[in-house]
């Protein structure tokens, strides 16, 4: 269960498979377990990345206000 330091927080993510990357993004309060049944269906042909947004699942809530731009910035950090 890897964690990475992205955008100033320790964010939980998982990668599996090889091929064209596919990033599965949950809604505002969901976590990566939402995609548990879908990931195995995609890994034959894709590198699948799932993650928990800040304050959801295994990614901590860093305190303070969170807005949609934070979610965008966090997601983009996965590609660096």
N, C-alpha and C positions, 0 to 999 in steps of 0.2 A: 504494500500500500504506500505508494510514493507520495511525498509532499515536496513541493517546490516553493522557493521564496519568489513570489511574483508580486510586483506592484506594492511592496511593503508588507505583505502578509504571507503566512504559510498556507498554501492552497493545496488541497487534496486533488489528485488527478490519477487517471489510469490510462495507459496506452496498450493496445494489443493489435495484432495483425500487421500485415505489410501491404503496401500499395498506395493508391491515392488516399490522402488524408481525408477523414470525415470527422468533424467535431460535433458532438451531440451536446446541445445546450438546453438545460431545463428552464422552466418558468421561474418566476421571481422567488418562490420559496421551496422549489423542488430540489432534490439532490440526485447524484449520479445513479443511485439504485433504481431510479425510474426506468433506466435503459437496460437493466440486467438481462432481459430476454432478447433484446434487439442486438446487442453487441455481438454475440456469437454468430448471428446471421450475416453480419457485415464483414467479419474479419477474414473471410476467405479471399476477398478482393481489395480490402481497404485497411489502412492504418486507422484505427478508431481511437479517438481521444474523448474521454468523458471527464468531467470535473465537477466539483462542488463550488458554487458561488460563495462569496464571502457571507458568513453567517448561516450557511446551510450545510447539512450533512457534517462532514468531518473538517470543513474549513471554518476557522474561528470567525467570530464577529469581532472586528477590531475596535468597536466602540464608535460613537459619533454617528452622524448621518451617512446613509448610503444612498446613492442615486444611480440612475441608469448608466451614466458615464463611467462610474466605478466598475460596473459589470462589463462594459465595453473594454475598458482599459485592462481589466483582469484577463479577459478572454484573449485579447491581442498579445499579452505577455506570454501566453502559451506557445506562440509561434516564434519567439526570439530564441 
